[in-house]
C-alpha cells in the first residue's frame, strides 16, 4: 500500500535548481530589463540614427531575455515573478509582450532621439 505524497504548498516560493537556471532567471527578471533601460536612454540621448550599435545591442538584450525565459521554461522548474510555477501559456504571453513592447520602446526611443529631440 502506497501513501499519497504531501500536497505541495503553492503559496511558498520554489527554489531555483541550478546556477544556469539562476542565471537564466536573473537575465529575464533583473539584468535584461535594467540593461534595456540603459540602452534605451542611450538611444534617446545620442540620436545617431536608426541602426547603430545601440540598436543592435537592444535587439541582443531582447533576445537574451527571451532565451533566459525559454531556458527556464524548458527546465521544467519555470517560475513566475512571484515564485509560483509558470505555465506554457504564461511563457507565450511573456514572449508576445516582450516582442511587442520591445519593438514599441525601440521605435519610440529612436523617434525621440532622432527626430523629436534632435540637436540644433
N, C-alpha and C positions, 0 to 999 in steps of 0.2 A: 504494500500500500504506500503510495507516494503522497506527500503533503504538498499543498499549493505554496508556491513561494510567496513571501510577504508582498503585498501590493506596493508599488513604487509611489512614493510621495512626490507628486509633480510640483509641489509648491517650493521645494528646496532646489537650489541651483545644482547643476551637474558638474562633474569635473571634466576638464579637457584632457583627452587621452595621451597626447604626446607633445613633444616640443614642436614638431612640424604642424600639428593642429593648432597649437597655441599661436604659432607664427601666422598661420592662415587666418585665424580669428582676429588677431591684432591688426592684420592688414586690412580687412574689410570693415572693422569696427572703429579703429582709432587712427592708425598710421595713415591709411589711404585717404580718409576724409580730411585730416589735417594737412596732408601734403597737397591735396587738391585745392584746398583753400589758399595755401601759399602760392601755388602755381597760378590760380585764377587771379589773385591780386597782382601777380607779376604780369600777366597778360593785359590786365586793365591798365596798370601803371606804365608799361613800356609802349604799348600800341605800335609794335613793329611790323604788323601785317598779320595775315590770317594763317599762314603756315610757317611758323617759326619753331625753334627748338622747344619753346614753352608749350606750344600746341601739341607737339609730338609727345612731350612729357605728360601732358594732361591725358592724352589717349593711353599712354603706357600705364598711368596710375589707375585709370578706369579699368583697364584690362587686368591689372594686378588685384584690384578689389574684387572683380568678378572671379578671378582664379582662386583667390583666398576663400571666397564663399563656396565656390564649386568644390574645392578640396575638402572643406569641412563637411559639405553635404554628402560627398562620396564616402567619407569615413564612416558614416553610419551613426555618428555622435554629434550631428549638427545641432546647434542651439540657436535660439533667438537672442536678441539683445538682452532680454530679461532672464536668460538662462534656462528657458524651457525647451523641450525637444522641438526641432524645426521640421516642418513637413516639406514635401516637394512643391506643393502649391506656394508656400512662403518663399522658397528659393526662386521659383518662376516669377513671382511678384517682385522680389528684390531685383532680379535681373532686368525686368522690364522697366522698373523705376530708375535703376542705375543708368540704363541706356537713354531713356527719355530725359531725365533730369540732368544727366551729364551733358548731353547734347545741347540742352537749353542753356545751361550755365556756360558752356564753352562759347556758344554763339553770342550770348548776351555780353560776356566778357570781351569778346572781340569787337562787337558793335560799340561798346562803350570805349574801349581802348583805342580803336582805330578810326572811329567816326565822331562820336559824341564828345569825348574828352581829348581831342587832338591838340597837340601843342601848336601854339601860334607862332 
